[in-house]
Amino acid sequence: LKNEFSTALNEVKDQSSLVNLKADFLGKKGKLNNILKSLKDATPEVRKTLGMKSNQLKETILADIEKKMTALELFEINERLKKNWQDITYRSSLRDQGLTAAGYHPVTIIQREIEDIFTSMGFEILDGPHIENEYYNFEALNIPDTHPARDMQDTFWFKDMKHLLRTHTSCIQARGMEKRTPPFKFIGPGKVFRCEATDASHEAAFHQLEGMMVGKDISVANLIYFMKTLLSEIFRKEVNVRLRPGFFPFVEPGFELDIECLICGGSGCSVCKQSGWVELLPCGMVHPNVLRHGNVNPDEYNGFAFGLGLDRLVMMRYGIDDIRHLHSGNLSFVSQFKTF
Ligand code: FA5
């Protein structure tokens, strides 16, 4: 019976035949039971030995069937995979099936372009946590506890009143400085959060791109050079900008670099609040207290920093007249910016 089983097992090619084979040998009316039934007239000794042997055989058959079942399952999965195999990196195959390839979000497209511009000028790219503590968001940036500037940015605080969702990417300055010795220069793009009402140019979650350069004898002229390079590379055409004094506790002097609104051409619209100008790129020379917090000696080194409003830059570049489109999740909106 053992040999008979082995031959039959070798011929089994799929799971259902295996189930049948099992019934054939071990089922109620199966071959093994038939032998056991025929033992009822045998002597007690014969019954005992044959009984033991048939139990052993039953165990062997069960083990073999289990092994074969696992092998068949694997085989069948592999066969199915071979038939349904699809190269999802092969775009035209997706297009053939009516599926369109994904694209980058416009904020990502512009962020990558800016990263390329700055890395080509020797800047590093840094990241930082969205959940910050109040030291890096305020204290290290020369905004002590009682300073009214804390109210300039409406903050989402955690219950412990020690942690918060970062209100600007300037925390990346504070963290970046700690781990470096001058000279250094880096940018830090990312999401920031403010408890603000939304309108055509304001969101509660938006993107900024921080920049910082620290070294010897850095001047406002250096700062303006980098800002101009950034804008001319992004727009590839003359854009009207204006520089005016701006107050931020972490820079001195501080500036606001505004761009003439490209949605209305400067005549006034909801994005520029009828002013013809959009606040885009605040910047300035790093305050000595900020350098000190970053273990940089302000008598030896100085530097500049800027905090670009990335969503607004994207709006100006593509002529988007409401920031809320960017976060709408509307596929027909974002698919206009496909890069491939
Ligand atoms: C800051 O956040 C400073 N940390 C920038 C800075 C960095 C100054 C380094 C000096 C040196 P401000 O709050 O103005 O500054 O925001 C910077 C830019 O982010 C604005 O010019 C604007 O373009 C953008 N921005 C601000 N609030 C919003 C908002 N609610 N929605 C969309 N964009 C915003």
Boltz pocket constraint, residues with backbone or C-beta under 6 A from the ligand:
constraints:
  - pocket:
      binder: B
      contacts: [[A, 153], [A, 167], [A, 168], [A, 169], [A, 170], [A, 194], [A, 196], [A, 197], [A, 201], [A, 202], [A, 203], [A, 204], [A, 206], [A, 207], [A, 208], [A, 211], [A, 248], [A, 251], [A, 254], [A, 255], [A, 279], [A, 280], [A, 281], [A, 282], [A, 283], [A, 284], [A, 305], [A, 306], [A, 307], [A, 308], [A, 309], [A, 310], [A, 311], [A, 312], [A, 323]]
      max_distance: 6.0
